Amino acid sequence: MSLRFGPAGKLPVLDDDGERTAYSSRIAEFLEARHPEPARLPADPKECAMAQLWEDWADGSLFWFEVHCRVNDPDALRATAAFHCAGRRARERALVVPLFRRDCRAKLHAQGLGRLPASDVDRLFEAHLDRLDVVLAGGGRLVGNATSIADIAVAAQLDAIIRTSARRERIRARPNISCRLGALAG
């Protein structure tokens, strides 16, 4: 990933007529200011704070489980490599997977999940899914009655895991997550 995307060299980055905004929290703030309807942040201060906490959890915790899946699941790694190799010459494609895997594993190690045995990572991921399923038992939204940045951020991370990893079945096995995943993305 190139730094041309953003200072951290990672996605998401929003390009609005050449003005680039990196990091999902900043993108949400940008969209809220530029396009206030529909609102992505609840008007109620407590709900807004909860939505921002959920969004941060999705980016700061759930994201790393998705990266762990991408790097350690051969099918997910192949899907990721296909994306990163699109349009590249053959000699470049040969380098993408090893460099991508090395870079992601170093980041996972620094973050902490990469230091854990796979069974511990699985147990932590399952615990997150169980908690999320409990929260969603009360309704279709994480915060309030309308789709917020919380719903979008969590659904995006779960969707990435569903699209690329065998862990999709673990997500789908949670009735409240599975039932409301479409509603989360709203």
Buried (B, 14 or more C-beta within 10 A) or exposed (E): EEEEBBEEEBEBBBEEEEEBBBBBBBBBBBBBEEEEEEBBBBEEEEBBEBBBEBBBBBBEBBBBBBBBBBBBBEEBBEBBBEEBBEEEEEEEBEEBBEEBBEEBBEBBEEBEBBEBEEEEBBEBBBEBBEEBBEBBEEEBBBBBEBBBBBBBBBBBBBBBBBEBBEBBEBBBEBEBBBBBBEBBBE
